[in-house]
Amino acid sequence: MSDGVKKQVPLPFVYTFTAGAIAGCTELLLLYPLDVVKTRQQLDTSAKGAGMMETFRNIIKLEGPGRLYRGIIPPLMLEAPKRAVKFGANGYWGGVFTNNGQTKMTQSLAIVTGFAAGATESFVVTPFELVKIRLQDKKSTFKGPMEVIQHSFKTHGPLGLYQGMEATFWRHTWWNAGYFGTIFGVKGMLPKPESKQAEVMNNFISGTIGGFIGTTLNTPFDVIKSRVQLSGTGPWSYPGLYQVAKAEGFGALYKGFAPKVLRLAPGGGVLLLVVEALSAVFRKQLGPPYI
C-alpha cells in the first residue's frame, strides 16, 4: 500500500557521474594548494613537524609560489572521474539499497551507501594519487607525471601504480561513509527549506559538516597512504596506524589535518552545492519520474 509520499527516482548514472565531475574540478581549482601543504606535513616523519602556516610559508619562500600547484595535472585529470565516480557510485548504490527509490533512505543506509561508493572510488583513484604524492614530495626530482609512471613501471611493473591500494580503500570508504551519512543526518535536523536560498544554505551547511566528519575519520589512513605511496612499501593500514602512533605520537596520525579539513570541509559544501544544482537541472530536463 502506498503511504502517499511521492518517491523521487534516483538519476541515471551518467547524470550523477557528470554532476560529480564538474563539481570535483570546481573544488580542486579553488583549494589545491591546501592539498600540497597537507601532503608535505604527512610526509614529515619528525616528532615535531612544521605547522600548516610554516609549511605554507616555507614552500613559497624556498621553492616559489608555483610549487603550490606542482602535481596538479594528475589530480585535475583524476578529479573528473574521481568525483564523478564518488557521486555516481553513491547514486548507483543508493538505488541498489533502496530498490530504485522504492525503499525509504535512512541514515544507516546512507552510511552503507557511502562506504560502497568509497570502495568503488578507491579502485579509480589509487594510480593518480601515487603520481600526485611523488610529485608533491619536497625531495621530488621527477619532471612530470609521465616520468613518475615510467619509473613505477620500470621498478615495480604495471601494478606498481597500485601501491597503497589498501590504505586508499580505507581512506575513501571512511570518508564517503562519514560524508554521505552526515549529510543525511544534518539535513534531517535542519529546518525544511522554504526557498531556493534556504535550500542552497542547507546543502552547504550539511556538505561542510559532512566534509569535516569524513576528514576526521579518514586522515589517519591518508597519512599511511601518503607514506606507502611515496616509498613504494610499508605496513598494512591498521598495523601502520599503531606503528606511527608509537614512533611519533598519536598526533602524528593527524599530520596535515588542518589544511586537509580547511580544504575538504568547505570543499564538501562546494561539492554538494554544485552536484545538487546540476542534479536539479538534469531532473527538470528529464521530467517525471525524476522530479
N, C-alpha and C positions, 0 to 999 in steps of 0.2 A: 504494500500500500504506500502511496506517495505521501510524504509529510508536508506537501505543499510548498516546499522550498525549491526554488529553481537551482539546478545544478549546472555549474559552468564547466563545459567540456575543456580539458587541457588543450592548449595549442599544439598543432603538429610539430614534430621535432625540428623541422627545417626553420620554423619561425622562432622557436626559443633559441636555437643554435645561432641564428642571425642576430637576434637581440643581444645575446651574450657576447658575441664577437665585437659588436660595435661598442658595447658598454666597457669591455675589457680594454680596448685600445684607448678609449677616453680616459679611463682611470690611470693607465700606465703612463701616458704622456704627461699627465698632471703631477704624478707623485714618484716617478722613477728614482730621483736622487736619494730618496729615503731608503730605497732598497739597496743601493750601493753602500750607504753608511751601515745599514743593518748587517750586510754580509761581512764587511770589514770587522765589525765588532764580534761577530760569531766566529770568525777565523782566528781571532786573537786568543791564544791559549794561556796568556799570562794570568796570574792570580788576580791582578788589579788592572784590568783593561781600561782603555780610554773611554770616556763618556761620549754620548751622541754628539754634542756640540764640539767637543775637542776633536773627535774623528772628522767631523764635517770641516772644521777649520783647517786641520792638517792636510786633508785632501786638496783643498783649494790652494793652500799656501805652498805645499811641496810638489803637487802634481798638476795644478791648474784646474779651473772650473770645468773644463771639458771632460775631466776624468769622472765627474759625477754622472755622465751619460755613457761612459765606456761600458760596452757589453749590452747596450740597449737593443741592438739588432736581433739577437736571438729571442729575448722576451717579446719584442714587438712582433716578430714572426710567430711567436708562440701565443701571444695574448689573445689573438682572434680565436684560434682553435681551443686554447685553454679555457677561456671564459665561456666560449660557445659550448664546449663540452660540459662545463660546470652547470650552466643553466639548462642546456639541452638535456643532459643526463638527469638532472633533478626533475625536469618536466616529464621525461620518459618514465623514470622510476616512480614518480608520483602517480602517473597514470596506471602503472602496473599495480601498485599497492592499494589504489582506490578504485580499481576496476573501471578505469577511464572516467573517473569523477562520480561513479555511482555510490561509492562509499565515502562517508564524510572524513575529511582530513583531520587528524588530531595532532597534538604536539609530538606524541610518541612516533607516529607515522612520519611526521616532518623530519624528525631526527634520523630515523632509519633511512628515509629517502635521501637525506643529505649525505649520510655515510656511504650509501651505494653510489651516489653521484661522485663523491670524493675518490672512491676506489676506481671508478671508471676514468676519472680525470688523471689520476696518477700515472696511468699507462701512457698517456699522451705527453705529459709534461716532463718526464724524467730526463730524456736526452737534451732538451732545451735548457733545463735547469743546470745540468752538468756543464754545458758550454758557458752559460752565464756566470756561474761560480768561478770558473777558471779564468775568465776574462776580468772579473771584478777583483780578484785577489791582488793585494798590494804588490806582490813579487811577480806578478804575471808578465811574461815576455812574449806571449802569443800575439801575433799581429792582427788576428781577427778570428771569427767563428770557424772558418774552413780549416785554419791551421790547428785549432783545438780538435776538430773532428778527425782530421788526418792523423794527428798524434794519438788519439784514442784508438782508432782502428789499427794503427801500427803496433801499439803496445799491448792492447787487450782484445783486439778483434772486434767484430760487429757489435757484440754485446757489451763492449766497453762503455758505450753511451748509456747503458742502463745500470751503471754502478750507482749505488744509493737508491735503487728502486724501492727496497723495503722501507727505508726511512721516509721516502717520498710518499709511499702509500699511507703510512700513519699520519704524516703531516696533513695530507689532503682529506683523509676520512674524518679526522678530528675537527679540522677547520669547517668543513662543509656541514657536519652534523651540528656543530655549535652555531654556525651562521644561520642555516635554514631553520633549525629548531628554535632558536632565539627569536628570529623574525616572526614565526608563527605565534609564539607566546606573547611577545611585546605588542603585536598588532591586536591581539585579543584583549589586552589591558588598556590600550589607548581608546579615547572616545571615538565613536564611529564618525568618520569624516562626512561632513555635510556640504563640502565644497571641494573643488579641484585643488585649491591651495592647501586645504587641510589634508587631503589625500597625499599630496606631494610631501608635506611635512611628516606625516605618519610613516611614509616609505623611507624617508631619510633618517628619521629617528630609529626606526626598527632596524634598518640596514646598518647604521652606525653602531648600535649596541650589539647587533649580531656579529659585526666585524671585530669588535673588541673581545667578545666572548670566544669567537673562533681563534683569534690570535693568542689569547691567553692559554687556550687548550693546546695549541699546536706548536708554540715557539720552541719548547724543548726538543721536539722531533726535528724542527727546522735546523737547530744547532747541530744535531748529529748528522743530518743530511748534508749540510754545507761542508762539514769536515770530511765526511766519507767521499763526497764527490770531488773535493779538491785533491785529496791524496790518492784516491782510487782504491782505498782499502779502509777497513775499520770494523768496529763491532756491530752486531745487530742492535736495533734501536733501544730496546728496554735494558739490556746489559750496558749499553753505551751511556744511557742516562745515569746509571749508577756510577760508572767509571768517571764521568765528567764531574758529577757532584762530589765524589770522593777526592778527586785530584785538585779541583778548582773551587769547590764550594757549591752549595745549592744555587746560588745566584748566577753561576755560570750557565745554567740551563736556560736563563732568560737574557743572555747576552744579545744585544740588538733588539730587545723588546720595545724600547722607546720609539726608535724610528719605524720599526715594523708596525706598531699599533697606531702611530701617527699616520701611517700610510693606509693601513687596512681597516681602521675604524671608520674614518670619513670615506675611505675608498669603498668600503662595503655599502655605505649610504649612496655614494655616486653610482655604484654598480646597480643597486636596486632601483634607483630613480630612473636611470636610462632604460633598464630592462622593462620596468613597468610601463614607462611612457611608450616605448616601441611596441610592447605587447598590446597596449590599448589601441594603437593604430592598426596593428595586424588583425585584432579581433573585429574592429569596425569594418575592415576590408572584407574579411571572411563572412561576417554576418552570423546569424543563428546557425548552430547552437553554441557558438564561441563567445557570444555577448549576452 
